[in-house]
Amino acid sequence: MELINRYRGSLLGLAVGDAVGTTLEFKAPGSFTPIEDMVGGG
């Protein structure tokens, strides 16, 4: 695997994790149901 692909993958993972995490950012652990989809629109 080329190094550039690893860089791209890590940045993509960071972006996706950040996008998913914003819906739960200020909620206490265990106080929400599992996330099964993403809703766009900012």
CHARMM internal coordinates of N, CA and C (Angstrom, degrees):
IC EDIT
DIST 1 N 1 CA 1.4531
DIST 1 CA 1 C 1.5268
ANGL 1 N 1 CA 1 C 108.38
DIST 1 C 2 N 1.3147
ANGL 1 CA 1 C 2 N 115.53
DIHE 1 N 1 CA 1 C 2 N 131.70
DIST 2 N 2 CA 1.4511
ANGL 1 C 2 N 2 CA 119.26
DIHE 1 CA 1 C 2 N 2 CA -179.31
DIST 2 CA 2 C 1.5261
ANGL 2 N 2 CA 2 C 110.69
DIHE 1 C 2 N 2 CA 2 C -74.50
DIST 2 C 3 N 1.3025
ANGL 2 CA 2 C 3 N 114.82
DIHE 2 N 2 CA 2 C 3 N 151.73
DIST 3 N 3 CA 1.4569
ANGL 2 C 3 N 3 CA 120.77
DIHE 2 CA 2 C 3 N 3 CA -178.22
DIST 3 CA 3 C 1.5283
ANGL 3 N 3 CA 3 C 111.66
DIHE 2 C 3 N 3 CA 3 C -61.91
DIST 3 C 4 N 1.3087
ANGL 3 CA 3 C 4 N 117.89
DIHE 3 N 3 CA 3 C 4 N -37.68
DIST 4 N 4 CA 1.4711
ANGL 3 C 4 N 4 CA 120.51
DIHE 3 CA 3 C 4 N 4 CA -179.60
DIST 4 CA 4 C 1.5242
ANGL 4 N 4 CA 4 C 111.19
DIHE 3 C 4 N 4 CA 4 C -62.59
DIST 4 C 5 N 1.3296
ANGL 4 CA 4 C 5 N 118.04
DIHE 4 N 4 CA 4 C 5 N -35.79
DIST 5 N 5 CA 1.4638
ANGL 4 C 5 N 5 CA 121.10
DIHE 4 CA 4 C 5 N 5 CA 177.31
DIST 5 CA 5 C 1.5231
ANGL 5 N 5 CA 5 C 111.33
DIHE 4 C 5 N 5 CA 5 C -67.06
DIST 5 C 6 N 1.3051
ANGL 5 CA 5 C 6 N 116.63
DIHE 5 N 5 CA 5 C 6 N -34.53
DIST 6 N 6 CA 1.4641
ANGL 5 C 6 N 6 CA 120.14
DIHE 5 CA 5 C 6 N 6 CA 176.97
DIST 6 CA 6 C 1.5188
ANGL 6 N 6 CA 6 C 110.88
DIHE 5 C 6 N 6 CA 6 C -68.07
DIST 6 C 7 N 1.3229
ANGL 6 CA 6 C 7 N 116.59
DIHE 6 N 6 CA 6 C 7 N -40.03
DIST 7 N 7 CA 1.4687
ANGL 6 C 7 N 7 CA 120.77
DIHE 6 CA 6 C 7 N 7 CA 176.38
DIST 7 CA 7 C 1.5253
ANGL 7 N 7 CA 7 C 110.49
DIHE 6 C 7 N 7 CA 7 C -61.98
DIST 7 C 8 N 1.3147
ANGL 7 CA 7 C 8 N 116.14
DIHE 7 N 7 CA 7 C 8 N -47.33
DIST 8 N 8 CA 1.4696
ANGL 7 C 8 N 8 CA 120.44
DIHE 7 CA 7 C 8 N 8 CA -179.91
DIST 8 CA 8 C 1.5291
ANGL 8 N 8 CA 8 C 111.10
DIHE 7 C 8 N 8 CA 8 C -61.07
DIST 8 C 9 N 1.3075
ANGL 8 CA 8 C 9 N 116.41
DIHE 8 N 8 CA 8 C 9 N -43.64
DIST 9 N 9 CA 1.4590
ANGL 8 C 9 N 9 CA 120.46
DIHE 8 CA 8 C 9 N 9 CA 179.61
DIST 9 CA 9 C 1.5133
ANGL 9 N 9 CA 9 C 112.67
DIHE 8 C 9 N 9 CA 9 C -63.15
DIST 9 C 10 N 1.3182
ANGL 9 CA 9 C 10 N 116.45
DIHE 9 N 9 CA 9 C 10 N -39.88
DIST 10 N 10 CA 1.4615
ANGL 9 C 10 N 10 CA 118.88
DIHE 9 CA 9 C 10 N 10 CA 179.76
DIST 10 CA 10 C 1.5237
ANGL 10 N 10 CA 10 C 111.14
DIHE 9 C 10 N 10 CA 10 C -68.34
DIST 10 C 11 N 1.3274
ANGL 10 CA 10 C 11 N 117.94
DIHE 10 N 10 CA 10 C 11 N -38.49
DIST 11 N 11 CA 1.4647
ANGL 10 C 11 N 11 CA 120.52
DIHE 10 CA 10 C 11 N 11 CA 178.05
DIST 11 CA 11 C 1.5266
ANGL 11 N 11 CA 11 C 111.59
DIHE 10 C 11 N 11 CA 11 C -68.82
DIST 11 C 12 N 1.3167
ANGL 11 CA 11 C 12 N 116.76
DIHE 11 N 11 CA 11 C 12 N -38.11
DIST 12 N 12 CA 1.4617
ANGL 11 C 12 N 12 CA 120.25
DIHE 11 CA 11 C 12 N 12 CA 176.70
DIST 12 CA 12 C 1.5298
ANGL 12 N 12 CA 12 C 110.35
DIHE 11 C 12 N 12 CA 12 C -64.40
DIST 12 C 13 N 1.3237
ANGL 12 CA 12 C 13 N 116.72
DIHE 12 N 12 CA 12 C 13 N -44.01
DIST 13 N 13 CA 1.4614
ANGL 12 C 13 N 13 CA 120.74
DIHE 12 CA 12 C 13 N 13 CA 177.50
DIST 13 CA 13 C 1.5165
ANGL 13 N 13 CA 13 C 112.04
DIHE 12 C 13 N 13 CA 13 C -61.35
DIST 13 C 14 N 1.3172
ANGL 13 CA 13 C 14 N 116.82
DIHE 13 N 13 CA 13 C 14 N -39.18
DIST 14 N 14 CA 1.4596
ANGL 13 C 14 N 14 CA 121.35
DIHE 13 CA 13 C 14 N 14 CA 176.99
DIST 14 CA 14 C 1.5252
ANGL 14 N 14 CA 14 C 110.84
DIHE 13 C 14 N 14 CA 14 C -62.55
DIST 14 C 15 N 1.3244
ANGL 14 CA 14 C 15 N 116.80
DIHE 14 N 14 CA 14 C 15 N -45.80
DIST 15 N 15 CA 1.4682
ANGL 14 C 15 N 15 CA 121.04
DIHE 14 CA 14 C 15 N 15 CA -178.62
DIST 15 CA 15 C 1.5262
ANGL 15 N 15 CA 15 C 111.58
DIHE 14 C 15 N 15 CA 15 C -65.05
DIST 15 C 16 N 1.3208
ANGL 15 CA 15 C 16 N 117.09
DIHE 15 N 15 CA 15 C 16 N -43.77
DIST 16 N 16 CA 1.4665
ANGL 15 C 16 N 16 CA 120.55
DIHE 15 CA 15 C 16 N 16 CA -179.61
DIST 16 CA 16 C 1.5246
ANGL 16 N 16 CA 16 C 110.36
DIHE 15 C 16 N 16 CA 16 C -66.65
DIST 16 C 17 N 1.3216
ANGL 16 CA 16 C 17 N 117.18
DIHE 16 N 16 CA 16 C 17 N -44.06
DIST 17 N 17 CA 1.4638
ANGL 16 C 17 N 17 CA 120.64
DIHE 16 CA 16 C 17 N 17 CA 178.26
DIST 17 CA 17 C 1.5156
ANGL 17 N 17 CA 17 C 112.01
DIHE 16 C 17 N 17 CA 17 C -61.22
DIST 17 C 18 N 1.3152
ANGL 17 CA 17 C 18 N 116.86
DIHE 17 N 17 CA 17 C 18 N -39.12
DIST 18 N 18 CA 1.4577
ANGL 17 C 18 N 18 CA 121.07
DIHE 17 CA 17 C 18 N 18 CA 178.49
DIST 18 CA 18 C 1.5216
ANGL 18 N 18 CA 18 C 110.66
DIHE 17 C 18 N 18 CA 18 C -66.94
DIST 18 C 19 N 1.3241
ANGL 18 CA 18 C 19 N 117.29
DIHE 18 N 18 CA 18 C 19 N -41.49
DIST 19 N 19 CA 1.4664
ANGL 18 C 19 N 19 CA 121.23
DIHE 18 CA 18 C 19 N 19 CA -179.82
DIST 19 CA 19 C 1.5243
ANGL 19 N 19 CA 19 C 111.29
DIHE 18 C 19 N 19 CA 19 C -65.14
DIST 19 C 20 N 1.3099
ANGL 19 CA 19 C 20 N 117.50
DIHE 19 N 19 CA 19 C 20 N -41.30
DIST 20 N 20 CA 1.4648
ANGL 19 C 20 N 20 CA 120.90
DIHE 19 CA 19 C 20 N 20 CA 179.59
DIST 20 CA 20 C 1.5248
ANGL 20 N 20 CA 20 C 110.42
DIHE 19 C 20 N 20 CA 20 C -71.15
DIST 20 C 21 N 1.3161
ANGL 20 CA 20 C 21 N 116.78
DIHE 20 N 20 CA 20 C 21 N -38.15
DIST 21 N 21 CA 1.4584
ANGL 20 C 21 N 21 CA 121.18
DIHE 20 CA 20 C 21 N 21 CA -177.09
DIST 21 CA 21 C 1.5159
ANGL 21 N 21 CA 21 C 114.85
DIHE 20 C 21 N 21 CA 21 C -68.29
DIST 21 C 22 N 1.3238
ANGL 21 CA 21 C 22 N 118.23
DIHE 21 N 21 CA 21 C 22 N -23.25
DIST 22 N 22 CA 1.4626
ANGL 21 C 22 N 22 CA 119.45
DIHE 21 CA 21 C 22 N 22 CA -177.82
DIST 22 CA 22 C 1.5197
ANGL 22 N 22 CA 22 C 112.49
DIHE 21 C 22 N 22 CA 22 C -65.87
DIST 22 C 23 N 1.3175
ANGL 22 CA 22 C 23 N 118.16
DIHE 22 N 22 CA 22 C 23 N -27.17
DIST 23 N 23 CA 1.4676
ANGL 22 C 23 N 23 CA 120.07
DIHE 22 CA 22 C 23 N 23 CA 179.50
DIST 23 CA 23 C 1.5239
ANGL 23 N 23 CA 23 C 111.86
DIHE 22 C 23 N 23 CA 23 C -72.67
DIST 23 C 24 N 1.3142
ANGL 23 CA 23 C 24 N 117.55
DIHE 23 N 23 CA 23 C 24 N -18.89
DIST 24 N 24 CA 1.4666
ANGL 23 C 24 N 24 CA 121.53
DIHE 23 CA 23 C 24 N 24 CA -177.36
DIST 24 CA 24 C 1.5242
ANGL 24 N 24 CA 24 C 112.75
DIHE 23 C 24 N 24 CA 24 C -118.50
DIST 24 C 25 N 1.2932
ANGL 24 CA 24 C 25 N 117.39
DIHE 24 N 24 CA 24 C 25 N 11.21
DIST 25 N 25 CA 1.4594
ANGL 24 C 25 N 25 CA 121.82
DIHE 24 CA 24 C 25 N 25 CA -168.70
DIST 25 CA 25 C 1.5269
ANGL 25 N 25 CA 25 C 114.15
DIHE 24 C 25 N 25 CA 25 C -55.35
DIST 25 C 26 N 1.3174
ANGL 25 CA 25 C 26 N 118.80
DIHE 25 N 25 CA 25 C 26 N -43.29
DIST 26 N 26 CA 1.4610
ANGL 25 C 26 N 26 CA 120.58
DIHE 25 CA 25 C 26 N 26 CA -174.75
DIST 26 CA 26 C 1.5220
ANGL 26 N 26 CA 26 C 112.94
DIHE 25 C 26 N 26 CA 26 C -111.59
DIST 26 C 27 N 1.3081
ANGL 26 CA 26 C 27 N 117.49
DIHE 26 N 26 CA 26 C 27 N 18.88
DIST 27 N 27 CA 1.4608
ANGL 26 C 27 N 27 CA 121.16
DIHE 26 CA 26 C 27 N 27 CA 179.08
DIST 27 CA 27 C 1.5251
ANGL 27 N 27 CA 27 C 110.02
DIHE 26 C 27 N 27 CA 27 C -97.73
DIST 27 C 28 N 1.3156
ANGL 27 CA 27 C 28 N 114.91
DIHE 27 N 27 CA 27 C 28 N 147.34
DIST 28 N 28 CA 1.4589
ANGL 27 C 28 N 28 CA 120.35
DIHE 27 CA 27 C 28 N 28 CA 178.86
DIST 28 CA 28 C 1.5277
ANGL 28 N 28 CA 28 C 109.75
DIHE 27 C 28 N 28 CA 28 C -73.89
DIST 28 C 29 N 1.3332
ANGL 28 CA 28 C 29 N 117.28
DIHE 28 N 28 CA 28 C 29 N 146.78
DIST 29 N 29 CA 1.4640
ANGL 28 C 29 N 29 CA 120.01
DIHE 28 CA 28 C 29 N 29 CA 178.23
DIST 29 CA 29 C 1.5344
ANGL 29 N 29 CA 29 C 111.02
DIHE 28 C 29 N 29 CA 29 C -57.27
DIST 29 C 30 N 1.3055
ANGL 29 CA 29 C 30 N 116.14
DIHE 29 N 29 CA 29 C 30 N 134.31
DIST 30 N 30 CA 1.4543
ANGL 29 C 30 N 30 CA 121.63
DIHE 29 CA 29 C 30 N 30 CA 178.06
DIST 30 CA 30 C 1.5202
ANGL 30 N 30 CA 30 C 114.76
DIHE 29 C 30 N 30 CA 30 C 83.74
DIST 30 C 31 N 1.3348
ANGL 30 CA 30 C 31 N 118.42
DIHE 30 N 30 CA 30 C 31 N 0.40
DIST 31 N 31 CA 1.4649
ANGL 30 C 31 N 31 CA 120.76
DIHE 30 CA 30 C 31 N 31 CA -177.91
DIST 31 CA 31 C 1.5268
ANGL 31 N 31 CA 31 C 112.60
DIHE 30 C 31 N 31 CA 31 C -97.51
DIST 31 C 32 N 1.3208
ANGL 31 CA 31 C 32 N 117.58
DIHE 31 N 31 CA 31 C 32 N 15.04
DIST 32 N 32 CA 1.4613
ANGL 31 C 32 N 32 CA 121.56
DIHE 31 CA 31 C 32 N 32 CA -177.65
DIST 32 CA 32 C 1.5202
ANGL 32 N 32 CA 32 C 109.60
DIHE 31 C 32 N 32 CA 32 C -142.48
DIST 32 C 33 N 1.3183
ANGL 32 CA 32 C 33 N 115.00
DIHE 32 N 32 CA 32 C 33 N 158.72
DIST 33 N 33 CA 1.4628
ANGL 32 C 33 N 33 CA 119.67
DIHE 32 CA 32 C 33 N 33 CA 176.42
DIST 33 CA 33 C 1.5284
ANGL 33 N 33 CA 33 C 108.86
DIHE 32 C 33 N 33 CA 33 C -83.77
DIST 33 C 34 N 1.3108
ANGL 33 CA 33 C 34 N 118.18
DIHE 33 N 33 CA 33 C 34 N 158.75
DIST 34 N 34 CA 1.4680
ANGL 33 C 34 N 34 CA 120.39
DIHE 33 CA 33 C 34 N 34 CA 179.90
DIST 34 CA 34 C 1.5284
ANGL 34 N 34 CA 34 C 111.83
DIHE 33 C 34 N 34 CA 34 C -59.30
DIST 34 C 35 N 1.3140
ANGL 34 CA 34 C 35 N 116.42
DIHE 34 N 34 CA 34 C 35 N 143.02
DIST 35 N 35 CA 1.4610
ANGL 34 C 35 N 35 CA 121.83
DIHE 34 CA 34 C 35 N 35 CA 177.94
DIST 35 CA 35 C 1.5182
ANGL 35 N 35 CA 35 C 108.43
DIHE 34 C 35 N 35 CA 35 C -80.40
DIST 35 C 36 N 1.3215
ANGL 35 CA 35 C 36 N 116.47
DIHE 35 N 35 CA 35 C 36 N 127.22
DIST 36 N 36 CA 1.4578
ANGL 35 C 36 N 36 CA 121.11
DIHE 35 CA 35 C 36 N 36 CA -179.38
DIST 36 CA 36 C 1.5155
ANGL 36 N 36 CA 36 C 113.17
DIHE 35 C 36 N 36 CA 36 C -117.51
DIST 36 C 37 N 1.3359
ANGL 36 CA 36 C 37 N 118.10
DIHE 36 N 36 CA 36 C 37 N -10.72
DIST 37 N 37 CA 1.4579
ANGL 36 C 37 N 37 CA 120.63
DIHE 36 CA 36 C 37 N 37 CA 178.77
DIST 37 CA 37 C 1.5272
ANGL 37 N 37 CA 37 C 109.58
DIHE 36 C 37 N 37 CA 37 C -154.09
DIST 37 C 38 N 1.3176
ANGL 37 CA 37 C 38 N 115.14
DIHE 37 N 37 CA 37 C 38 N 170.05
DIST 38 N 38 CA 1.4592
ANGL 37 C 38 N 38 CA 120.70
DIHE 37 CA 37 C 38 N 38 CA 178.13
DIST 38 CA 38 C 1.5249
ANGL 38 N 38 CA 38 C 108.40
DIHE 37 C 38 N 38 CA 38 C -120.32
DIST 38 C 39 N 1.3222
ANGL 38 CA 38 C 39 N 115.90
DIHE 38 N 38 CA 38 C 39 N 140.13
DIST 39 N 39 CA 1.4589
ANGL 38 C 39 N 39 CA 121.92
DIHE 38 CA 38 C 39 N 39 CA 177.80
DIST 39 CA 39 C 1.5195
ANGL 39 N 39 CA 39 C 107.37
DIHE 38 C 39 N 39 CA 39 C -113.86
DIST 39 C 40 N 1.3119
ANGL 39 CA 39 C 40 N 117.07
DIHE 39 N 39 CA 39 C 40 N 124.59
DIST 40 N 40 CA 1.4556
ANGL 39 C 40 N 40 CA 121.08
DIHE 39 CA 39 C 40 N 40 CA -178.14
DIST 40 CA 40 C 1.5179
ANGL 40 N 40 CA 40 C 112.64
DIHE 39 C 40 N 40 CA 40 C -86.20
DIST 40 C 41 N 1.3102
ANGL 40 CA 40 C 41 N 114.59
DIHE 40 N 40 CA 40 C 41 N -176.83
DIST 41 N 41 CA 1.4504
ANGL 40 C 41 N 41 CA 120.63
DIHE 40 CA 40 C 41 N 41 CA 176.18
DIST 41 CA 41 C 1.5113
ANGL 41 N 41 CA 41 C 114.37
DIHE 40 C 41 N 41 CA 41 C 109.43
DIST 41 C 42 N 1.3323
ANGL 41 CA 41 C 42 N 117.24
DIHE 41 N 41 CA 41 C 42 N 0.95
DIST 42 N 42 CA 1.4553
ANGL 41 C 42 N 42 CA 119.69
DIHE 41 CA 41 C 42 N 42 CA 176.26
DIST 42 CA 42 C 1.4268
ANGL 42 N 42 CA 42 C 112.08
DIHE 41 C 42 N 42 CA 42 C 78.46
END
COOR INIT
IC SEED 1 N 1 CA 1 C
IC BUILD
